């Protein structure tokens, strides 16, 4: 019990460090967006999203390179994506009232994000087909190679190109009064704090997995995912209070797009090929697809997220956590543990 309490304390400390770093990051990201004259949707989908996705990127790199736990990193990405889709919009509505969506968000950001989900699942499927590998329990596995990892990254390049076109067409005036050097300094300091906090979260997840005799990726989908999603939560709730719903939702979708198309492949590119258990990946990605469809449907109805719809998102996330809890207790075995 003392060991578990210590690990939980480590996770709490890591979360606090991530929270502090995210505060500096959010403020500096807003200043940089204004300084460069970026439109609101680009600010949310690129500047704030990439910056606040640093915890997820760090979780994959640290889990893969230092701890040899690639699936923990993938689990944290999937868990974070589910958290971002269901919890952040739900809390943003409850904090700031109903959120109006736009056709640009629904038909460009949401659809491109759906493409990101499909492309990552396709990448894992191609790994199983062309690079089969043995995994525990006799299940189907595959080795994700560096050439395969380049496929989702190339797709993210297309996403950035579309955002670049939006930025040039918007023709928004830049603010020359902002000190760029100071803004970039606090942006980097915030990122450094986030990396330190995420390392504590990853170590806590590995320790909890060993203490309870459960796979570490389950703790990655919950402890690491929730802790690393704090920057996204901070940015989105701040935007919701300031009545900037476009930034709120664009940050959620842009962050998830970055996580799926860049964070996971970068871990492979740095460390070389990594083996994935398809029996673990498919159920995780399946729930992510369910969360994505639910979010898209709710965003499209009336082009507005209401309080009732916000509660629906939060209830679905509660069901997600309950499913993982039942998996860890051995009550259900969808993941084949």
Residue pairs with C-beta under 8 A, 6 or more apart in sequence:
3 207
3 211
4 208
4 211
7 204
7 207
7 208
7 211
8 204
8 208
10 200
10 203
10 204
10 207
11 200
11 201
11 204
11 205
11 208
11 223
11 227
13 197
13 200
14 196
14 197
14 198
14 199
14 200
14 201
14 204
14 227
15 197
15 201
15 226
15 227
15 230
16 197
17 193
17 194
17 196
17 197
17 200
18 55
18 193
18 194
18 197
18 198
18 201
18 227
18 228
18 230
18 231
19 197
19 230
19 234
20 193
20 197
21 189
21 190
21 191
21 192
21 193
21 194
21 196
21 197
21 231
22 52
22 190
22 194
22 230
22 231
22 234
22 235
23 190
23 234
24 186
24 187
24 189
24 190
24 193
25 51
25 52
25 54
25 186
25 187
25 190
25 191
25 194
25 231
26 48
26 51
26 52
26 190
26 231
26 234
26 235
26 238
27 186
28 183
28 184
28 185
28 186
28 187
28 190
29 43
29 47
29 48
29 51
29 52
29 187
29 235
30 43
30 48
31 178
31 183
32 47
32 178
32 180
32 183
32 184
32 187
33 42
33 43
33 47
33 48
34 174
34 175
34 178
35 174
35 175
35 176
35 178
35 180
35 183
36 174
37 172
37 173
37 174
37 175
38 46
38 47
38 167
38 170
38 172
39 166
39 167
39 170
39 172
40 244
40 246
40 247
40 250
41 104
41 105
41 109
41 166
41 246
41 247
41 250
42 163
42 166
42 167
42 170
43 247
43 250
44 239
44 246
44 247
44 248
44 249
44 250
44 251
44 254
45 109
45 163
45 250
45 251
45 253
45 254
45 257
46 160
46 163
46 254
48 235
48 247
48 251
48 254
48 255
49 232
49 250
49 251
49 253
49 254
49 255
49 257
49 258
50 254
50 255
50 258
51 187
51 190
51 191
51 231
52 231
52 232
52 234
52 235
52 251
52 255
53 231
53 232
53 255
53 258
53 259
53 262
53 263
54 191
54 194
54 195
54 231
55 80
55 194
55 195
55 197
55 198
55 201
55 227
55 228
55 229
55 230
55 231
56 76
56 77
56 80
56 228
56 229
56 255
56 258
56 259
56 263
57 258
57 259
57 262
57 263
57 266
58 194
58 195
58 198
58 199
58 228
59 72
59 73
59 76
59 77
59 198
59 201
59 202
59 220
59 224
59 228
59 263
60 70
60 73
60 74
60 76
60 77
60 263
60 264
60 266
60 267
61 73
61 266
61 267
61 270
62 73
62 195
62 198
62 199
62 202
63 69
63 70
63 72
63 73
63 76
63 202
63 220
63 267
64 70
64 73
64 267
64 268
64 270
64 271
64 274
65 267
65 270
65 271
66 199
67 202
67 203
67 206
69 202
69 206
69 216
69 217
69 220
70 267
70 268
70 271
70 274
70 275
70 276
71 215
71 216
71 217
71 220
71 276
71 277
71 280
72 202
72 205
72 206
72 216
72 217
72 219
72 220
72 224
73 220
73 263
73 264
73 267
74 217
74 220
74 264
74 276
74 281
74 284
75 216
75 217
75 218
75 219
75 220
75 221
75 224
75 225
75 284
76 202
76 205
76 220
76 221
76 224
76 225
76 228
77 225
77 259
77 260
77 263
77 264
78 221
78 225
78 284
78 285
78 287
78 288
79 220
79 221
79 222
79 224
79 225
79 226
80 224
80 225
80 226
80 228
80 229
80 232
80 256
80 259
81 256
81 259
81 260
81 288
81 291
82 221
82 225
82 287
82 288
82 291
82 317
82 320
83 225
83 226
83 229
83 317
84 229
84 232
84 252
84 255
84 256
85 252
85 256
85 291
85 292
85 294
85 295
85 313
86 291
86 294
86 295
86 313
86 314
86 316
86 317
86 320
87 229
87 233
87 313
87 314
87 317
88 229
88 232
88 233
88 236
88 237
88 248
88 252
89 99
89 236
89 248
89 249
89 252
89 295
89 305
89 310
89 313
90 310
90 311
90 313
90 314
90 317
91 233
91 236
91 237
91 310
91 314
92 99
92 236
92 237
92 239
92 240
92 245
92 248
92 310
93 99
93 240
93 305
93 306
93 307
93 309
93 310
94 307
94 310
95 237
95 240
95 241
96 237
96 240
96 241
96 243
96 245
96 248
97 307
98 304
98 305
98 306
98 307
99 240
99 245
99 248
99 249
99 304
99 305
100 245
100 303
100 304
101 245
101 249
101 299
101 300
101 303
101 304
101 305
102 246
102 303
103 303
105 246
105 249
105 250
105 253
105 299
106 296
106 299
106 300
106 303
108 162
109 249
109 250
109 253
109 254
109 257
110 253
110 295
110 296
110 299
112 159
112 162
112 253
112 257
113 253
113 256
113 257
113 292
114 292
114 296
115 155
116 152
116 155
116 156
116 159
116 256
116 257
116 260
116 261
117 260
117 285
117 288
117 289
117 292
119 151
119 152
119 155
119 260
119 261
120 152
120 260
120 261
120 264
120 285
121 281
121 282
121 285
122 151
123 144
123 148
123 149
123 151
123 152
123 265
124 142
124 144
124 276
124 278
124 281
124 285
125 142
125 278
126 142
126 148
127 142
127 143
127 144
127 145
127 148
127 276
128 140
128 141
128 142
128 276
128 278
129 142
130 142
131 142
131 143
131 144
131 145
131 148
131 273
132 140
132 141
132 142
132 143
133 141
133 142
133 143
133 275
134 141
135 141
135 275
135 277
135 279
136 277
137 279
137 336
139 277
139 278
139 279
139 336
140 277
140 278
140 279
141 275
141 276
141 277
141 278
142 275
142 276
142 278
143 273
143 274
143 275
143 276
144 268
144 273
144 274
144 275
144 276
145 268
145 273
146 268
146 269
146 272
146 273
148 268
149 264
149 265
149 266
149 268
149 269
150 265
150 269
151 265
152 260
152 261
152 262
152 264
152 265
153 261
153 262
153 265
153 266
153 269
155 261
156 257
156 258
156 261
156 262
159 257
159 261
194 231
197 227
198 224
198 227
198 228
201 223
201 224
201 227
201 228
202 220
202 224
204 219
204 223
205 216
205 219
205 220
205 223
205 224
206 216
206 219
208 214
208 219
208 223
209 215
209 216
209 218
209 219
210 216
212 328
214 328
214 337
215 280
215 335
215 337
217 280
218 324
218 327
218 328
218 335
221 284
221 324
222 321
222 324
232 251
232 252
232 255
235 247
235 251
236 247
236 248
236 249
236 251
236 252
237 248
239 245
239 247
239 248
239 251
240 248
249 299
267 274
268 274
279 335
279 336
280 335
280 336
283 334
283 335
284 335
287 320
287 323
290 316
291 316
291 317
291 320
294 312
294 313
294 316
295 313
298 305
298 309
298 312
298 313
299 305
301 309
323 332
323 334
326 332
327 333
327 334
327 335
327 337
328 337
330 337
